[in-house]
């Protein structure tokens, strides 16, 4: 697809939501066609499912039910928003995507990567991010940050430290096995420092995106 798909991943309190928003704002100010979205959520239907996932008791769902809710939200998000935007040539910046499901439900809840990838192929096909930024943080530090928000969306924060340790392992394993797509960053760095590094990395992909866009426009004119 002619667009550019950038995702941000990380455990609770890693700052990925802030960094994804800052990158989207920076690129928008430069006149680039950017859409910032999130998971679970992004579309009206997916946002309704999000409420079921981020609120309530930690043991509200068993692992399979929880994973299927995420998949349903993602399919709606991809079908109605992400894929059409990428086909239009937009830059889509998403706060979480498939890698979070692998980390949270695959590693954290023990479902395994293969099971989740099989269902991913059934629900959204082969769509994958072009770049993924992983903001890595020690679970104890991240949970302390996350719990300071007190916004009521704390179902995952209330899961035990063993769960959060496993999901961190899941993210780090993915970063190791998919090094071409992943960029691992220390989330303890200041916000401004992280944004500078993220922008430097993103600029390479954005340059290629703009070059492809220019070439495609030239072909249409010819």
N, C-alpha and C positions, 0 to 999 in steps of 0.2 A: 504494500500500500504506500501511497506517496507521502503519508504523514510521518510523524515522529512520536514514538510512544516511550515516555520516561516514567519510571515508577520509583517510589521511595518506600523502603522497608525498615523494620526495626521493632524491638520489643516496646513494652509500655514505658512511656517517659523518655524515649530516645530523642525526641525533638523532630521526628520526620515530618510531622504535619506542618510545623513552623517552616522547616526548610523547603518543603515542596511548595508552600504558599509563597515564600519569598522568591523562589526561582520563577514561578509563574508571573508574579508581579513585575519582576525585573525584565523578563522577556516581553511582557505585554507593553511595558513602557517604551520598548524599542520598536513597537509596531508589529511584532510577530503575532501570528494567529494562534493564540494559546487558550486552552481550556483546562482549568484545574478542577479535579474531581476527587472522589474518595471511595474506599470500600471498607466494610460493606456500605452500600449507598450509591449516590450519584444520580439515580432516577427516582421518581416518586415511589414506584413499587419497591425498589431496592431499599429506599430509606425506611419504608414500613417494616421490612424484614430486619433492618439494622436495629430497630427498637427492640425486637425480640432477642437479639444477640447480645447487646451491650448492657441491658438492664436485667435486674432480677438476681436470683440466687446463683452462685457459681455452678451448682449442680443442676441447674434448670433443665438442661438437655443432656442426653447421652451423646457420645462422640459422633456417631453416625448421623443422628438427627441434626446436630449442630453443623456438621460439615455440609449436609444437604441444604440447609438454610443458606449457608454461604454460597454454595453453587447456584442456587436459585436466584439469589440477589445478583451474582456476577453475570449470569446469563442475561438477565434483564438489562443490566448496566452495559454489557458489551453489545447486545443486539440493538438497543435503542439509543445509545450514546457513543461509546468508544469506537466501535467499528465504523459507523457513519462518519464520524469526525475525521478518523484516519483516512478514510476513502476520499474525503474532501481535501486532504492535504494539510490538516491542522496538526499542531503540536498538542498532544494530550499528556498532561502531568497528573499522575494518579497516586494518591496517598494509600498505599497497599494494593496488592493484586494477588495473583496465584501463589506467589512465594510465601505470603502470610498464611494461607490455608495449609501449605505444606509444613510450615514451622509450627503453627498453633495446633492444628488438628492432626497433622501427620506425625510430628515429633512430640508436641506437648501432650496430646491425648492418645498417642500411640497407634494411630491408624496406618501409618506408613506412607511413604512417598508414592509408591507404585499404584496403590488404590486410588489416591487422589488424582494422579495424572491420568488414569484411565477414565475417571468421571469428568475430568477437565476436557479431554478430547471429545467426549460425548456432548458436553454442554456448550463449549465455545470453540472447539476445533483447535487449530494450531497457533492461535494468536499468542504472541509473546512480546514482552517489552524489548525495545532496542537498547535501553540503558537502565540499570537498576542501581540506585544508591542505597547501601545498607548502613544505617547509623547504629553502630554497635555500642552497647552499654551494659555494665554489670547489672544483673536483675535487681539487686538490693537498691542500688542508686536509682535505677529507672523507676522502680515502684514508689520510692520516696517522692520523686518528682511527680509521678502520675497521681498519687493520692492527694497531693496538695491542690489539685484542681477542684475537687469536690463538686463535680457537675452531674453526679447521679449515674453517669455512664461507666460504672466501675465493676461490671461483672467479671471481666478478665483480670482486673487488678486484684480481685478478691480470691483468685485461685492461688494455691500454695506456691512457695518458692521453688519447689522441685519442678512444678509445671513450667515456670518461667525459665528455669535453668535449661530444661530440655528444649524449649522453643528457641532459646539463644543458640544452642548447639545446632538446631535445625537451620537457622539462618546462616551460621558460619560454615556449615557443611555445604550449603548451596553456593555460598560465595567462593568456596574453594573449588568446587566441581564445575562452576560456570564462570570462571574468571574473566572470560571475554566480555560478558555482559555486566558483571557485578563490579561495583567500586565500593570497597570497604572503608568506612570512615569512623574515627573515634568520636563518639557522640559527646564526650566530656569537654571537647574543645568549645571555646566561645562561639556564640551564634554567628557573629560576623566572620570569624575565621573559617568556619564550616561553609558558609555561603560563598566565600571567595573561592575555596577549593572546588566546591560543587559547580560553580559557574565556569571555572577554568576547564573542568572535565566536560561539562555540557557543551561548551563552545565548539569543541571538536565535532561532536555529533550534529550540532546545529549548522555548522559550516557545510557538512556533507549534505544535510537536508536541504539547505538553500541552493547548493550546487545542483542537486538532482531536480529541484523545483525549476531552476533556471533552464536546465537542459530539456525538461519536459515541455516548458513553455516554448522553447525554441523549436522543438519538433512540431508542435501544433501550428506555429507560424509558418514553418517550411512546408 
